[in-house]
């Protein structure tokens, strides 16, 4: 068992500390630890273990004490004395514990006995396989726990039972295959949970039943989940279930911000009434064929339905008025696209590429109001855009353009907005017009007037 270096840091953090799970750590310590110029050294007497004390003066709002443990290496057979992690008297004030360049097969209860005031614990990348029973018993003030990128395989049903004020829990990058249904029974204040990159196959319906307050984020991306009833979360801003094996999603009126459910096997969307809060919906790379449920989401701003099996997009699928800004329908099986009677005054981007469309002219009023239009890789023959200055990007490649219509459209589209080129030479019966292949319309056979009469 190697020695420990304990650094007691007085770290001043701004109110931006409570950030999302996507950041590298939850303590805001990375910048401070990598910025020695901001450190004023004030040695404090040690208890016999090597210790250094640092004071950080980053702002004047909050004094924050942090203990950094470096080069701690413990195995399963090591017996840990009760005071092994203890520093001096001053270190007991520490509110955050962080480990660096260390490894432990288990998270030992002796750690938190020595630091009763800890509210943040970061033990990422430590090769931890198990969390000892009772490890959090004396750490009732814990609010943020980061156990990312370890080797944890299971969680005991009551491992977090004493943490009534737990707000953020990150267990991403482990090998957990099951969540006990009662895991969060005592964690009614939980706001952020990340279980990304694990081996989960099912989320039990009662998993979040004891959390009645608004949750900020739940992240289960890159698992093997086949069952997760999203409606069992009473109030939530963002849910991420990308890269799983879901075949259906339930979207309730209490999902407030965004749902990311790309790269599943979803063929069915279930609703329980109109949702006037959802702003972002990603359902790309699934198996959807029907979008009639879409009319219940009038406040959507981003809708990604790319890489599905949708054949028709019609007015009856949409609410009469919608705040949509980006509509992505590329790589479907579209043969019909008609949004002529829908009010989409905020729409800026439409992607209809890689479909089976032949006629989109009826949507000209809609196309005349957007900034980006992607029509490539269809079988479109004609288009009718007005002379306008809003269009910034348009891709017309790989279609079956009528040459006369194409020439007319190239007259009203700014050259700087045009994207892509068709391959040369064009296919049989097609000619190159500018950068695109097109076909001249067949003319009726020539018929001469009769000039001779019978005598």
ZAMARGU-4260 file (C-alpha; in steps of 0.2 Angstrom, whole numbers, plus 5000, padded with zeros to 4 digits):
<rodrens>
0) 5000/5000/5000 | 5008/5016/4994 | 5008/5033/5003 | 4996/5047/5000 | 4999/5065/4996
5) 4985/5075/5003 | 4983/5093/4996 | 4971/5104/5005 | 4964/5117/4993 | 4954/5133/4996
10) 4946/5134/4980 | 4934/5149/4975 | 4921/5144/4962 | 4908/5154/4954 | 4890/5150/4954
15) 4892/5141/4938 | 4898/5126/4948 | 4882/5116/4945 | 4884/5112/4927 | 4878/5097/4917
20) 4886/5079/4917 | 4894/5082/4900 | 4909/5091/4908 | 4925/5082/4913 | 4921/5083/4931
25) 4909/5090/4944 | 4920/5100/4955 | 4927/5113/4943 | 4944/5109/4949 | 4952/5105/4932
30) 4957/5123/4928 | 4963/5126/4945 | 4974/5111/4946 | 4982/5115/4929 | 4985/5133/4933
35) 4999/5134/4946 | 5000/5153/4943 | 4984/5155/4953 | 4991/5146/4968 | 4997/5154/4984
40) 5006/5142/4995 | 5002/5142/5013 | 5009/5126/5022 | 4998/5119/5036 | 5005/5107/5049
45) 5003/5088/5044 | 4999/5073/5054 | 5014/5063/5048 | 5008/5060/5030 | 5015/5070/5016
50) 5004/5086/5014 | 5004/5102/5005 | 4992/5116/5006 | 4986/5128/4993 | 4975/5143/4993
55) 4965/5147/4977 | 4959/5165/4974 | 4948/5164/4959 | 4934/5175/4964 | 4926/5182/4980
60) 4910/5173/4981 | 4913/5156/4988 | 4927/5148/4998 | 4929/5130/4993 | 4940/5117/5001
65) 4946/5102/4991 | 4957/5087/4995 | 4967/5080/4981 | 4973/5062/4983 | 4987/5057/4971
70) 4995/5040/4968 | 4984/5030/4979 | 4985/5012/4975 | 4974/4999/4985 | 4970/4981/4981
75) 4956/4970/4988 | 4968/4962/5000 | 4974/4978/5008 | 4968/4981/5025 | 4964/5000/5027
80) 4966/5008/5044 | 4952/5019/5049 | 4963/5035/5049 | 4972/5030/5033 | 4964/5044/5022
85) 4964/5056/5036 | 4973/5073/5035 | 4976/5086/5048 | 4962/5095/5057 | 4960/5108/5043
90) 4957/5095/5030 | 4941/5089/5039 | 4933/5104/5032 | 4935/5098/5014 | 4919/5098/5004
95) 4926/5090/4989 | 4937/5074/4987 | 4946/5071/4970 | 4958/5056/4966 | 4972/5058/4953
100) 4984/5044/4946 | 4976/5032/4958 | 4968/5014/4958 | 4957/5005/4970 | 4947/4989/4967
105) 4934/4995/4979 | 4927/5011/4986 | 4931/5010/5004 | 4920/5016/5018 | 4936/5023/5028
110) 4937/5037/5015 | 4921/5046/5019 | 4923/5043/5038 | 4938/5054/5037 | 4929/5068/5028
115) 4911/5071/5035 | 4908/5087/5027 | 4911/5081/5009 | 4897/5086/4997 | 4906/5081/4981
120) 4916/5065/4977 | 4926/5062/4961 | 4934/5045/4959 | 4934/5043/4940 | 4945/5030/4931
125) 4950/5021/4947 | 4947/5003/4941 | 4934/5001/4955 | 4924/4985/4954 | 4913/4987/4969
130) 4906/5000/4981 | 4907/4993/4999 | 4892/4992/5009 | 4889/5007/5020 | 4902/5017/5011
135) 4890/5033/5011 | 4883/5030/5029 | 4893/5045/5036 | 4893/5056/5021 | 4875/5062/5022
140) 4880/5079/5014 | 4885/5071/4998 | 4876/5080/4983 | 4887/5075/4968 | 4895/5058/4965
145) 4906/5055/4950 | 4911/5037/4948 | 4914/5037/4929 | 4925/5025/4919 | 4927/5012/4932
150) 4924/4993/4932 | 4908/4993/4943 | 4897/4978/4938 | 4882/4980/4951 | 4874/4991/4963
155) 4866/4986/4979 | 4848/4991/4981 | 4851/5003/4996 | 4869/5009/4991 | 4863/5027/4990
160) 4849/5026/5004 | 4858/5038/5016 | 4860/5052/5003 | 4844/5061/5004 | 4852/5077/4996
165) 4860/5068/4981 | 4858/5079/4966 | 4870/5072/4953 | 4876/5054/4950 | 4887/5049/4936
170) 4891/5031/4933 | 4894/5031/4915 | 4908/5020/4907 | 4906/5005/4919 | 4899/4987/4917
175) 4883/4988/4926 | 4869/4977/4918 | 4855/4980/4930 | 4848/4994/4941 | 4838/4989/4956
180) 4820/4995/4955 | 4822/5003/4973 | 4839/5011/4970 | 4833/5029/4971 | 4820/5027/4984
185) 4828/5039/4996 | 4835/5051/4983 | 4820/5062/4980 | 4831/5077/4975 | 4841/5068/4961
190) 4842/5080/4946 | 4855/5073/4935 | 4859/5054/4932 | 4871/5047/4919 | 4872/5029/4916
195) 4879/5030/4898 | 4891/5017/4891 | 4885/5002/4903 | 4877/4985/4899 | 4859/4989/4905
200) 4845/4979/4896 | 4830/4985/4905 | 4825/5000/4916 | 4811/4995/4928 | 4795/5005/4928
205) 4797/5010/4947 | 4815/5016/4945 | 4811/5034/4946 | 4794/5033/4955 | 4800/5041/4971
210) 4807/5057/4962 | 4792/5069/4960 | 4802/5085/4958 | 4808/5091/4941 | 4824/5081/4935
215) 4836/5090/4923 | 4844/5076/4914 | 4844/5057/4912 | 4857/5049/4901 | 4856/5031/4896
220) 4865/5032/4879 | 4875/5017/4873 | 4867/5003/4883 | 4857/4988/4877 | 4840/4994/4884
225) 4825/4985/4877 | 4812/4992/4889 | 4811/5009/4897 | 4795/5018/4899 | 4800/5036/4899
230) 4782/5041/4905 | 4787/5034/4922 | 4798/5050/4925 | 4786/5062/4932 | 4795/5078/4926
235) 4810/5079/4916 | 4819/5092/4905 | 4831/5081/4894 | 4831/5062/4891 | 4845/5053/4881
240) 4842/5035/4876 | 4852/5035/4860 | 4861/5019/4854 | 4849/5006/4863 | 4837/4993/4857
245) 4820/5002/4861 | 4806/4998/4849 | 4794/5011/4856 | 4795/5027/4866 | 4781/5035/4877
250) 4782/5054/4876 | 4772/5062/4890 | 4766/5080/4892 | 4779/5082/4906 | 4794/5080/4895
255) 4800/5098/4895 | 4815/5100/4884 | 4823/5087/4873 | 4822/5069/4869 | 4837/5060/4860
260) 4832/5043/4855 | 4842/5040/4839 | 4849/5024/4834 | 4836/5012/4841 | 4823/5001/4833
265) 4808/5012/4837 | 4793/5009/4826 | 4780/5017/4837 | 4778/5033/4847 | 4765/5033/4861
270) 4758/5050/4868 | 4746/5054/4882 | 4740/5071/4875 | 4747/5087/4868 | 4765/5092/4874
275) 4767/5111/4873 | 4785/5110/4881 | 4796/5099/4870 | 4808/5108/4860 | 4820/5095/4852
280) 4816/5078/4846 | 4828/5066/4838 | 4821/5050/4832 | 4833/5047/4817 | 4840/5030/4813
285) 4825/5020/4818 | 4811/5011/4810 | 4796/5023/4810 | 4783/5023/4796 | 4770/5034/4803
290) 4771/5052/4810 | 4753/5055/4814 | 4758/5058/4832 | 4767/5074/4827 | 4752/5085/4828
295) 4753/5084/4847 | 4769/5094/4848 | 4766/5112/4842 | 4781/5119/4851 | 4795/5108/4843
300) 4809/5118/4836 | 4820/5104/4830 | 4813/5088/4822 | 4825/5074/4816 | 4817/5060/4808
305) 4831/5055/4796 | 4835/5037/4792 | 4818/5030/4795 | 4805/5022/4783 | 4793/5036/4781
310) 4783/5037/4765 | 4772/5052/4767 | 4773/5069/4776 | 4756/5077/4774 | 4747/5092/4782
315) 4736/5081/4793 | 4752/5075/4802 | 4756/5092/4809 | 4748/5105/4820 | 4740/5119/4810
320) 4753/5131/4818 | 4771/5125/4823 | 4787/5134/4829 | 4798/5122/4820 | 4815/5129/4814
325) 4824/5113/4808 | 4815/5098/4799 | 4826/5083/4794 | 4818/5070/4784 | 4833/5064/4773
330) 4836/5045/4770 | 4818/5039/4771 | 4806/5032/4758 | 4796/5048/4754 | 4785/5048/4739
335) 4774/5063/4745 | 4779/5079/4754 | 4765/5092/4756 | 4765/5106/4770 | 4756/5119/4760
340) 4743/5122/4773 | 4754/5122/4788 | 4760/5138/4796 | 4779/5136/4798 | 4785/5154/4798
345) 4800/5150/4809 | 4806/5136/4798 | 4824/5138/4792 | 4831/5121/4787 | 4823/5107/4777
350) 4832/5091/4772 | 4822/5080/4760 | 4838/5072/4752 | 4840/5053/4748 | 4821/5050/4746
355) 4810/5045/4731 | 4801/5062/4728 | 4796/5067/4710 | 4786/5082/4713 | 4788/5096/4726
360) 4782/5111/4717 | 4767/5113/4728 | 4779/5117/4742 | 4786/5132/4734 | 4778/5145/4746
365) 4787/5135/4760 | 4803/5134/4751 | 4803/5153/4748 | 4804/5157/4766 | 4819/5145/4772
370) 4837/5147/4772 | 4843/5130/4768 | 4835/5117/4757 | 4842/5100/4753 | 4834/5091/4738
375) 4848/5080/4732 | 4846/5062/4727 | 4828/5061/4723 | 4819/5060/4706 | 4813/5078/4705
380) 4809/5085/4688 | 4803/5103/4692 | 4805/5116/4705 | 4797/5133/4706 | 4807/5145/4717
385) 4804/5164/4717 | 4817/5177/4715 | 4822/5179/4733 | 4838/5183/4744 | 4835/5172/4759
390) 4841/5155/4752 | 4859/5152/4758 | 4861/5134/4754 | 4852/5123/4741 | 4858/5106/4734
395) 4849/5100/4718 | 4861/5086/4713 | 4856/5069/4707 | 4838/5072/4701 | 4829/5071/4685
400) 4828/5089/4681 | 4818/5096/4666 | 4831/5107/4657 | 4819/5121/4654 | 4814/5122/4672
405) 4832/5120/4678 | 4837/5134/4668 | 4824/5145/4675 | 4828/5140/4693 | 4846/5144/4691
410) 4842/5161/4685 | 4833/5165/4702 | 4845/5156/4714 | 4861/5165/4719 | 4876/5155/4713
415) 4884/5156/4730 | 4870/5146/4737 | 4872/5131/4725 | 4880/5115/4733 | 4887/5101/4724
420) 4889/5095/4706 | 4882/5080/4696 | 4895/5068/4689 | 4900/5070/4671 | 4896/5063/4659
425) 4877/5062/4662 | 4867/5047/4660 | 4859/5043/4643 | 4847/5056/4636 | 4853/5069/4649
430) 4864/5084/4646 | 4874/5095/4658 | 4867/5112/4661 | 4879/5121/4672 | 4883/5109/4686
435) 4868/5098/4685 | 4862/5085/4673 | 4844/5087/4665 | 4833/5081/4651 | 4826/5091/4637
440) 4807/5089/4636 | 4801/5078/4622 | 4793/5089/4609 | 4777/5083/4599 | 4781/5077/4581
445) 4781/5091/4568 | 4766/5092/4558 | 4766/5103/4542 | 4751/5113/4535 | 4742/5106/4520
450) 4747/5118/4506 | 4740/5108/4491 | 4722/5105/4487 | 4714/5093/4474 | 4710/5100/4457
</rodrens>
